[in-house]
Amino acid sequence: MTAFNEQPLPFLLDETPQAGGTPGKQPSYIRDHRQRLRARFMAGGPGAMPDYELLELVLFRAIPRRDVKPLARALMDQFGDFNRVISASEMRLRDVSGVGDAVIVELKVVEAAAQRLARAKVLQRHVVSSWDALIDYCHTTMAHRETEQFRVLYLDRKNVLIADEEQGKGTVDHVPVYPREVAKRALELNASALILVHNHPSGDPTPSASDIEMTARVAAACDALGLTLHDHLIIGKSTELSFKSEGYL
C-alpha cells in the first residue's frame, strides 16, 4: 500500500509544537490514529465514518503533527455538519480557535473541488436530461450558504446549459436582482432561455412576496426580448422549490 506522505509548506502551518515533543516529529499515537482513519476511509468510503472523522481527514494536511480531533469537534459544534463547515465563510471560520490560513485553504480546496465536480456534470449538457444533476449542483453550491446568492443558468436553443453566472450576493434574507441586467446578459451570451436560482439560508424554500414579484419582472424582461424563462428554483437546506411546478410561472 502506498504510504501517505505529509510534507506541508512552511507558510501553511497552523500549529504550535507539542509540549515535550520533538520538533518536527509526529507523535506515534497521532500517526497510528491517522493511519486507522485513512485505512477505514479507503476500505469503506465516506459512508463508513461520521462527519467529524471525515473532517479530520481534511485537517490532516493542514495540521500535520498535532491532534486535530478537538478542532474537528469544535468546527462541528460551531457549524453543525460537514457541509456547513466546508462552505462557511473565511471570517466565520477564523472565529474558531485553532483555525488559521492552512485550515482555511484545505477547507476551501475541498469546497471548490465539490463545486467543480458538480458543475462539470451539468455544464454543456441538456438541462432536461441532466435535471437531477442540475439540482444536485445547485444544492452543492448554495444550500449551505449563510447569505442569499442569486445565480442565472443560461441555455441555448437546444436547452443546453452554456453559462452559469452569479448575479449577486445579499444578506440572510435578501439579494438585489436587476431584471434588465439578467436579460441583457442573456443576449450577450446568445442564450435563448434561462433558469433563475437562489437560496434561502433559513432552509425553507417557500417563496416570499418579493421573490414572486422579482420573478414576474424578470419574466416580463425576457418576454420583451424573446427569451424564455424556464423556471426559478429556490434552494433550501434539504429540498428545493420550482416556480414552474408550483404554478408561479
Residue pairs with C-beta under 8 A, 6 or more apart in sequence:
4 34
4 35
4 38
6 26
6 60
6 61
6 64
8 61
8 62
8 64
8 102
11 101
12 62
12 101
12 102
12 105
13 63
13 64
13 102
14 62
14 63
14 98
14 99
14 100
14 101
14 102
14 103
15 63
15 64
15 65
15 66
16 66
17 23
18 27
18 65
18 66
21 27
21 65
24 65
25 65
26 64
26 65
27 65
30 65
30 66
30 67
33 67
33 69
34 60
37 49
37 53
37 56
37 57
38 57
40 48
40 49
41 48
41 49
41 54
41 57
46 54
51 76
51 81
51 82
52 69
52 72
52 73
52 76
52 82
53 72
54 82
55 72
55 75
55 76
55 82
55 85
56 68
56 69
56 72
58 86
58 106
58 107
58 110
59 68
59 71
59 72
59 103
59 106
60 68
61 106
62 68
62 102
62 103
62 105
62 106
63 71
63 102
63 103
70 98
71 96
71 98
71 99
71 103
74 96
74 97
74 98
75 85
75 93
75 96
75 99
76 82
76 85
78 85
78 92
78 95
78 96
79 85
79 88
79 92
83 143
83 144
84 144
85 107
86 107
86 110
86 111
86 114
86 144
87 111
87 144
87 145
88 107
88 146
89 146
90 104
90 108
92 146
93 99
93 103
93 104
93 107
94 100
94 104
114 140
115 137
115 140
115 141
118 133
118 136
118 137
118 140
118 141
119 137
119 141
119 164
121 130
121 133
121 136
121 137
122 130
122 133
122 134
122 137
122 161
122 164
123 161
123 164
124 160
124 161
124 162
125 133
125 160
125 161
126 158
126 159
126 160
127 134
127 153
127 155
127 159
127 160
127 161
127 195
127 230
128 159
134 153
134 161
135 233
135 240
138 151
138 197
138 233
138 235
138 240
139 235
139 240
141 151
142 149
142 151
142 197
142 198
142 199
142 235
143 199
143 235
143 236
143 237
143 238
144 237
145 199
145 201
146 172
146 201
147 169
147 170
147 171
147 172
147 175
147 201
148 169
148 170
148 171
148 172
148 173
148 174
148 175
148 198
148 199
148 200
148 201
149 166
149 168
149 169
149 170
149 175
149 198
149 199
150 166
150 167
150 168
150 169
150 170
150 175
150 177
150 196
150 197
150 198
151 164
151 165
151 166
151 167
151 196
151 197
151 198
152 164
152 165
152 167
152 182
152 185
152 186
152 194
152 195
152 196
152 197
153 161
153 163
153 164
153 194
153 195
153 196
153 197
154 161
154 162
154 163
154 164
154 165
154 185
154 186
154 189
154 191
154 193
154 194
155 161
155 162
155 191
155 192
155 193
155 194
155 195
155 230
156 162
156 190
156 191
156 192
157 192
159 193
159 230
162 189
162 191
163 189
163 191
165 185
167 177
167 178
167 181
167 182
167 185
168 175
168 176
168 177
169 175
170 176
172 201
172 202
173 200
173 201
173 202
173 208
174 210
175 198
177 214
177 218
179 214
179 217
179 218
179 220
179 221
180 221
182 194
182 196
182 218
182 221
183 218
183 221
183 222
183 224
183 225
183 227
186 194
186 222
186 225
186 227
187 225
187 227
191 227
192 227
192 228
193 227
193 228
193 229
193 230
194 222
194 227
194 228
194 229
194 230
195 229
195 230
195 231
195 232
195 233
196 215
196 218
196 229
196 231
196 232
196 233
197 232
197 233
197 234
197 235
198 211
198 232
198 233
198 234
198 235
199 234
199 235
199 236
200 206
200 234
200 235
200 236
202 236
203 236
203 237
203 238
204 236
205 234
205 235
205 236
205 239
205 240
205 241
206 234
206 241
207 215
207 234
207 241
207 243
207 248
211 232
211 234
212 248
215 229
215 232
215 243
215 248
215 249
218 229
218 232
219 229
219 249
222 228
222 229
229 249
230 244
231 242
231 243
231 244
231 249
232 242
232 243
232 244
232 248
232 249
233 240
233 241
233 242
233 243
234 240
234 241
234 243
243 249
